[in-house]
Amino acid sequence: MEEIIKIYENQIGISFCWKHSSSLLTQVIFRDIGFHLTEDELELFLDKIVDSKTQNKCSECELGEHCRSLLLQTPSNKVSLAVSFIELNQIEELLKGTLFQIRLNNYLNEICKN
């Protein structure tokens, strides 16, 4: 099995890349779903999360923040997810942490070249 490099992890999921891959894709996995995303697609996914936060929540739902009533669009226009407010925040944190770590690693790699 090919080795992986963990980029970021939180309560809902993990992001990683393949150690010997020349691809610029990052794998992000949460709730039994895997996405292969570029850095631009990670940014787009974060924009979709912001859009989802403006949706109205169920006003009388007994599940409250655990109710999966929010529709989260993904970078693929053919895939949407039903998520709770708590999951939405966890996914946002996973994507932000992933982007931060990717950018930090890229920055450090550039510095080390000099």
N, C-alpha and C positions, 0 to 999 in steps of 0.2 A: 504494500500500500504506500502511496506517495505521501510524503510528510506535509503537514500543514503548519502555517504560521498563524497563531491566534492574534487577531488585531484588537478586539475588544469584546467584552462579555458583561452582561448584566442579568437581572432576574428573568427577563423574558427570552433572551437569546444570546447569540454569539455571532461574531464576524471573523472571517479568516480568509487567507489566500493560500494557494498551493505553493510550496517552497520553490520548486523548480519550474514554475510556469512563466512563460513570457507574456501571458495575458495580463491586461490591466484590470481584470474583473475581480471584484471582491465578493465573496459569498457571505450573505447575511441570512441567518436562520432564526426564525421565531415561530412559535405555535405550530410546529410541524410543517412549516412552509419555508422553502429555500429560494432566495433570489440571487442571481448573478448580476451584479451592478457595477457600472463604471462610477468614477467620482462624480461626474455630472448627473448621473441617475440617482446617486445618493442625495445630492442637493435637491433634485426634483422631487424625490420622495419626501424630503423634509418640507418642501413647499406644500405638498398634498396634505401633510399632517396639519399644517397651519390652517388650510382650508377646512379640514374636518373638524377642527376645534370651534369653528363658527356655527356648526350645525346645532339645531335645537335638540336637547335631550328629552327623554320621556319625562313628562311632568309628574306623573303619578305612579311611576314604576317602583316597585318594591325593591328591586335590585340596585337602585341608585347608580353609583359610579361603576358598578360591576356589570351593568346591562350592556349587552353588545348591540346597541342601537345606532352607533355611529358608522357611517360608510366611509371607509378609507380607500381612496383611489391609490393605485400603485403607479410606478413609472410606465408600466405596460397598460395601455388603454383598454386591454381585454381582461384585466384582473382587478377586482375590487375586494375588499375585506370588510366584514362586519366586526367591529372592535368595541370594547368598552372604553370609557374615559381613562381608566387606569392603564389599560393596555396601550392606548394611544400615547400616553406620557412615557411609558416604558420603551415603546418602539422609537419615539423621538429621541430619548436619551441614548438608546443603542446606536442610532444613526449618527447623532452628534458626536458621540464618543468615538465611533469608527472613523468619521471624517477627521476629527482632531488628531487621532493617532496616525492615520495615513499621512496627513500633512506634516506632522511632527517628524515622522520617519523620513519622509522625502526631504525635509529641511536638513535633518542631521546627515543624511546621505550626501547631500550637496556640499555641506561644510567639510565632511570627511574627505571629499575628493580633492580639496585644495591643500 
